[in-house]
Amino acid sequence: MYQELTGSELTRAMLSRGDTQIWCAVSDNSDEEAMADQADNDFTARIVSFEEGSFYCTAGMAWAFAVPIKISPLTQDDAGF
């Protein structure tokens, strides 16, 4: 049976595949908290590795959870012009 990868599991799989610098919402408590924080805080990081149970970002900080997200520039239409 096929099980869809989500959240931190997906980030680990992407790193194992060889992806680098994955933009993620991050948290030390849960995937759900990482995504919930996006409404009030900007806890995002480019994750570059997973070692000894932690995700590491380009700044060298360790995170327990890292959910891959999309970051894209706004267009003129998005900005309402």
Phi and psi in radians as a Rosetta constraint file:
Dihedral C 1 N 2 CA 2 C 2 CIRCULARHARMONIC -1.427 0.35
Dihedral N 2 CA 2 C 2 N 3 CIRCULARHARMONIC 2.248 0.35
Dihedral C 2 N 3 CA 3 C 3 CIRCULARHARMONIC -2.028 0.35
Dihedral N 3 CA 3 C 3 N 4 CIRCULARHARMONIC 2.097 0.35
Dihedral C 3 N 4 CA 4 C 4 CIRCULARHARMONIC -1.218 0.35
Dihedral N 4 CA 4 C 4 N 5 CIRCULARHARMONIC 2.305 0.35
Dihedral C 4 N 5 CA 5 C 5 CIRCULARHARMONIC -1.440 0.35
Dihedral N 5 CA 5 C 5 N 6 CIRCULARHARMONIC 2.360 0.35
Dihedral C 5 N 6 CA 6 C 6 CIRCULARHARMONIC -2.457 0.35
Dihedral N 6 CA 6 C 6 N 7 CIRCULARHARMONIC 2.915 0.35
Dihedral C 6 N 7 CA 7 C 7 CIRCULARHARMONIC 0.960 0.35
Dihedral N 7 CA 7 C 7 N 8 CIRCULARHARMONIC -2.443 0.35
Dihedral C 7 N 8 CA 8 C 8 CIRCULARHARMONIC -1.081 0.35
Dihedral N 8 CA 8 C 8 N 9 CIRCULARHARMONIC -0.545 0.35
Dihedral C 8 N 9 CA 9 C 9 CIRCULARHARMONIC -1.066 0.35
Dihedral N 9 CA 9 C 9 N 10 CIRCULARHARMONIC -0.719 0.35
Dihedral C 9 N 10 CA 10 C 10 CIRCULARHARMONIC -1.146 0.35
Dihedral N 10 CA 10 C 10 N 11 CIRCULARHARMONIC -0.718 0.35
Dihedral C 10 N 11 CA 11 C 11 CIRCULARHARMONIC -1.079 0.35
Dihedral N 11 CA 11 C 11 N 12 CIRCULARHARMONIC -0.770 0.35
Dihedral C 11 N 12 CA 12 C 12 CIRCULARHARMONIC -1.060 0.35
Dihedral N 12 CA 12 C 12 N 13 CIRCULARHARMONIC -0.739 0.35
Dihedral C 12 N 13 CA 13 C 13 CIRCULARHARMONIC -1.131 0.35
Dihedral N 13 CA 13 C 13 N 14 CIRCULARHARMONIC -0.711 0.35
Dihedral C 13 N 14 CA 14 C 14 CIRCULARHARMONIC -1.116 0.35
Dihedral N 14 CA 14 C 14 N 15 CIRCULARHARMONIC -0.733 0.35
Dihedral C 14 N 15 CA 15 C 15 CIRCULARHARMONIC -1.133 0.35
Dihedral N 15 CA 15 C 15 N 16 CIRCULARHARMONIC -0.706 0.35
Dihedral C 15 N 16 CA 16 C 16 CIRCULARHARMONIC -1.094 0.35
Dihedral N 16 CA 16 C 16 N 17 CIRCULARHARMONIC -0.590 0.35
Dihedral C 16 N 17 CA 17 C 17 CIRCULARHARMONIC -1.266 0.35
Dihedral N 17 CA 17 C 17 N 18 CIRCULARHARMONIC -0.309 0.35
Dihedral C 17 N 18 CA 18 C 18 CIRCULARHARMONIC 1.941 0.35
Dihedral N 18 CA 18 C 18 N 19 CIRCULARHARMONIC 0.045 0.35
Dihedral C 18 N 19 CA 19 C 19 CIRCULARHARMONIC -1.131 0.35
Dihedral N 19 CA 19 C 19 N 20 CIRCULARHARMONIC 2.599 0.35
Dihedral C 19 N 20 CA 20 C 20 CIRCULARHARMONIC -2.285 0.35
Dihedral N 20 CA 20 C 20 N 21 CIRCULARHARMONIC 2.691 0.35
Dihedral C 20 N 21 CA 21 C 21 CIRCULARHARMONIC 0.896 0.35
Dihedral N 21 CA 21 C 21 N 22 CIRCULARHARMONIC 1.158 0.35
Dihedral C 21 N 22 CA 22 C 22 CIRCULARHARMONIC -1.618 0.35
Dihedral N 22 CA 22 C 22 N 23 CIRCULARHARMONIC 2.082 0.35
Dihedral C 22 N 23 CA 23 C 23 CIRCULARHARMONIC -1.170 0.35
Dihedral N 23 CA 23 C 23 N 24 CIRCULARHARMONIC 2.252 0.35
Dihedral C 23 N 24 CA 24 C 24 CIRCULARHARMONIC -2.436 0.35
Dihedral N 24 CA 24 C 24 N 25 CIRCULARHARMONIC 2.636 0.35
Dihedral C 24 N 25 CA 25 C 25 CIRCULARHARMONIC -1.459 0.35
Dihedral N 25 CA 25 C 25 N 26 CIRCULARHARMONIC 2.319 0.35
Dihedral C 25 N 26 CA 26 C 26 CIRCULARHARMONIC -2.154 0.35
Dihedral N 26 CA 26 C 26 N 27 CIRCULARHARMONIC 2.706 0.35
Dihedral C 26 N 27 CA 27 C 27 CIRCULARHARMONIC -2.801 0.35
Dihedral N 27 CA 27 C 27 N 28 CIRCULARHARMONIC 2.798 0.35
Dihedral C 27 N 28 CA 28 C 28 CIRCULARHARMONIC -1.757 0.35
Dihedral N 28 CA 28 C 28 N 29 CIRCULARHARMONIC 0.020 0.35
Dihedral C 28 N 29 CA 29 C 29 CIRCULARHARMONIC -1.979 0.35
Dihedral N 29 CA 29 C 29 N 30 CIRCULARHARMONIC -0.748 0.35
Dihedral C 29 N 30 CA 30 C 30 CIRCULARHARMONIC -2.986 0.35
Dihedral N 30 CA 30 C 30 N 31 CIRCULARHARMONIC 2.832 0.35
Dihedral C 30 N 31 CA 31 C 31 CIRCULARHARMONIC -1.062 0.35
Dihedral N 31 CA 31 C 31 N 32 CIRCULARHARMONIC -0.733 0.35
Dihedral C 31 N 32 CA 32 C 32 CIRCULARHARMONIC -1.072 0.35
Dihedral N 32 CA 32 C 32 N 33 CIRCULARHARMONIC -0.732 0.35
Dihedral C 32 N 33 CA 33 C 33 CIRCULARHARMONIC -1.163 0.35
Dihedral N 33 CA 33 C 33 N 34 CIRCULARHARMONIC -0.657 0.35
Dihedral C 33 N 34 CA 34 C 34 CIRCULARHARMONIC -1.013 0.35
Dihedral N 34 CA 34 C 34 N 35 CIRCULARHARMONIC -0.754 0.35
Dihedral C 34 N 35 CA 35 C 35 CIRCULARHARMONIC -1.342 0.35
Dihedral N 35 CA 35 C 35 N 36 CIRCULARHARMONIC -0.625 0.35
Dihedral C 35 N 36 CA 36 C 36 CIRCULARHARMONIC -1.140 0.35
Dihedral N 36 CA 36 C 36 N 37 CIRCULARHARMONIC -0.618 0.35
Dihedral C 36 N 37 CA 37 C 37 CIRCULARHARMONIC -1.095 0.35
Dihedral N 37 CA 37 C 37 N 38 CIRCULARHARMONIC -0.376 0.35
Dihedral C 37 N 38 CA 38 C 38 CIRCULARHARMONIC -1.087 0.35
Dihedral N 38 CA 38 C 38 N 39 CIRCULARHARMONIC -0.472 0.35
Dihedral C 38 N 39 CA 39 C 39 CIRCULARHARMONIC -1.271 0.35
Dihedral N 39 CA 39 C 39 N 40 CIRCULARHARMONIC -0.613 0.35
Dihedral C 39 N 40 CA 40 C 40 CIRCULARHARMONIC -1.933 0.35
Dihedral N 40 CA 40 C 40 N 41 CIRCULARHARMONIC -0.480 0.35
Dihedral C 40 N 41 CA 41 C 41 CIRCULARHARMONIC -2.280 0.35
Dihedral N 41 CA 41 C 41 N 42 CIRCULARHARMONIC 2.901 0.35
Dihedral C 41 N 42 CA 42 C 42 CIRCULARHARMONIC -2.006 0.35
Dihedral N 42 CA 42 C 42 N 43 CIRCULARHARMONIC 1.129 0.35
Dihedral C 42 N 43 CA 43 C 43 CIRCULARHARMONIC -1.549 0.35
Dihedral N 43 CA 43 C 43 N 44 CIRCULARHARMONIC 1.439 0.35
Dihedral C 43 N 44 CA 44 C 44 CIRCULARHARMONIC -2.177 0.35
Dihedral N 44 CA 44 C 44 N 45 CIRCULARHARMONIC 2.675 0.35
Dihedral C 44 N 45 CA 45 C 45 CIRCULARHARMONIC -2.705 0.35
Dihedral N 45 CA 45 C 45 N 46 CIRCULARHARMONIC 2.673 0.35
Dihedral C 45 N 46 CA 46 C 46 CIRCULARHARMONIC -1.552 0.35
Dihedral N 46 CA 46 C 46 N 47 CIRCULARHARMONIC 1.913 0.35
Dihedral C 46 N 47 CA 47 C 47 CIRCULARHARMONIC -1.455 0.35
Dihedral N 47 CA 47 C 47 N 48 CIRCULARHARMONIC 2.298 0.35
Dihedral C 47 N 48 CA 48 C 48 CIRCULARHARMONIC -2.047 0.35
Dihedral N 48 CA 48 C 48 N 49 CIRCULARHARMONIC -0.274 0.35
Dihedral C 48 N 49 CA 49 C 49 CIRCULARHARMONIC -2.809 0.35
Dihedral N 49 CA 49 C 49 N 50 CIRCULARHARMONIC 2.858 0.35
Dihedral C 49 N 50 CA 50 C 50 CIRCULARHARMONIC -2.266 0.35
Dihedral N 50 CA 50 C 50 N 51 CIRCULARHARMONIC 1.985 0.35
Dihedral C 50 N 51 CA 51 C 51 CIRCULARHARMONIC -2.410 0.35
Dihedral N 51 CA 51 C 51 N 52 CIRCULARHARMONIC 2.365 0.35
Dihedral C 51 N 52 CA 52 C 52 CIRCULARHARMONIC 0.857 0.35
Dihedral N 52 CA 52 C 52 N 53 CIRCULARHARMONIC 0.735 0.35
Dihedral C 52 N 53 CA 53 C 53 CIRCULARHARMONIC 1.453 0.35
Dihedral N 53 CA 53 C 53 N 54 CIRCULARHARMONIC 0.126 0.35
Dihedral C 53 N 54 CA 54 C 54 CIRCULARHARMONIC -2.275 0.35
Dihedral N 54 CA 54 C 54 N 55 CIRCULARHARMONIC 2.592 0.35
Dihedral C 54 N 55 CA 55 C 55 CIRCULARHARMONIC -1.580 0.35
Dihedral N 55 CA 55 C 55 N 56 CIRCULARHARMONIC 2.428 0.35
Dihedral C 55 N 56 CA 56 C 56 CIRCULARHARMONIC -2.055 0.35
Dihedral N 56 CA 56 C 56 N 57 CIRCULARHARMONIC 2.397 0.35
Dihedral C 56 N 57 CA 57 C 57 CIRCULARHARMONIC -1.750 0.35
Dihedral N 57 CA 57 C 57 N 58 CIRCULARHARMONIC 3.075 0.35
Dihedral C 57 N 58 CA 58 C 58 CIRCULARHARMONIC -1.065 0.35
Dihedral N 58 CA 58 C 58 N 59 CIRCULARHARMONIC -0.412 0.35
Dihedral C 58 N 59 CA 59 C 59 CIRCULARHARMONIC -1.482 0.35
Dihedral N 59 CA 59 C 59 N 60 CIRCULARHARMONIC -0.056 0.35
Dihedral C 59 N 60 CA 60 C 60 CIRCULARHARMONIC 1.536 0.35
Dihedral N 60 CA 60 C 60 N 61 CIRCULARHARMONIC 0.020 0.35
Dihedral C 60 N 61 CA 61 C 61 CIRCULARHARMONIC -1.346 0.35
Dihedral N 61 CA 61 C 61 N 62 CIRCULARHARMONIC 2.547 0.35
Dihedral C 61 N 62 CA 62 C 62 CIRCULARHARMONIC -1.723 0.35
Dihedral N 62 CA 62 C 62 N 63 CIRCULARHARMONIC 2.441 0.35
Dihedral C 62 N 63 CA 63 C 63 CIRCULARHARMONIC -2.291 0.35
Dihedral N 63 CA 63 C 63 N 64 CIRCULARHARMONIC 2.504 0.35
Dihedral C 63 N 64 CA 64 C 64 CIRCULARHARMONIC -1.381 0.35
Dihedral N 64 CA 64 C 64 N 65 CIRCULARHARMONIC -0.539 0.35
Dihedral C 64 N 65 CA 65 C 65 CIRCULARHARMONIC -2.321 0.35
Dihedral N 65 CA 65 C 65 N 66 CIRCULARHARMONIC 2.448 0.35
Dihedral C 65 N 66 CA 66 C 66 CIRCULARHARMONIC -2.565 0.35
Dihedral N 66 CA 66 C 66 N 67 CIRCULARHARMONIC 1.960 0.35
Dihedral C 66 N 67 CA 67 C 67 CIRCULARHARMONIC -1.790 0.35
Dihedral N 67 CA 67 C 67 N 68 CIRCULARHARMONIC 2.095 0.35
Dihedral C 67 N 68 CA 68 C 68 CIRCULARHARMONIC -1.125 0.35
Dihedral N 68 CA 68 C 68 N 69 CIRCULARHARMONIC 2.391 0.35
Dihedral C 68 N 69 CA 69 C 69 CIRCULARHARMONIC -2.305 0.35
Dihedral N 69 CA 69 C 69 N 70 CIRCULARHARMONIC 2.874 0.35
Dihedral C 69 N 70 CA 70 C 70 CIRCULARHARMONIC -1.751 0.35
Dihedral N 70 CA 70 C 70 N 71 CIRCULARHARMONIC 2.338 0.35
Dihedral C 70 N 71 CA 71 C 71 CIRCULARHARMONIC -2.163 0.35
Dihedral N 71 CA 71 C 71 N 72 CIRCULARHARMONIC 2.156 0.35
Dihedral C 71 N 72 CA 72 C 72 CIRCULARHARMONIC -2.426 0.35
Dihedral N 72 CA 72 C 72 N 73 CIRCULARHARMONIC 2.639 0.35
Dihedral C 72 N 73 CA 73 C 73 CIRCULARHARMONIC -1.214 0.35
Dihedral N 73 CA 73 C 73 N 74 CIRCULARHARMONIC 2.612 0.35
Dihedral C 73 N 74 CA 74 C 74 CIRCULARHARMONIC -1.243 0.35
Dihedral N 74 CA 74 C 74 N 75 CIRCULARHARMONIC 2.558 0.35
Dihedral C 74 N 75 CA 75 C 75 CIRCULARHARMONIC -1.688 0.35
Dihedral N 75 CA 75 C 75 N 76 CIRCULARHARMONIC 2.987 0.35
Dihedral C 75 N 76 CA 76 C 76 CIRCULARHARMONIC -1.022 0.35
Dihedral N 76 CA 76 C 76 N 77 CIRCULARHARMONIC -0.718 0.35
Dihedral C 76 N 77 CA 77 C 77 CIRCULARHARMONIC -1.119 0.35
Dihedral N 77 CA 77 C 77 N 78 CIRCULARHARMONIC -0.728 0.35
Dihedral C 77 N 78 CA 78 C 78 CIRCULARHARMONIC -1.020 0.35
Dihedral N 78 CA 78 C 78 N 79 CIRCULARHARMONIC -0.636 0.35
Dihedral C 78 N 79 CA 79 C 79 CIRCULARHARMONIC -1.452 0.35
Dihedral N 79 CA 79 C 79 N 80 CIRCULARHARMONIC -0.097 0.35
Dihedral C 79 N 80 CA 80 C 80 CIRCULARHARMONIC 1.444 0.35
Dihedral N 80 CA 80 C 80 N 81 CIRCULARHARMONIC 0.481 0.35
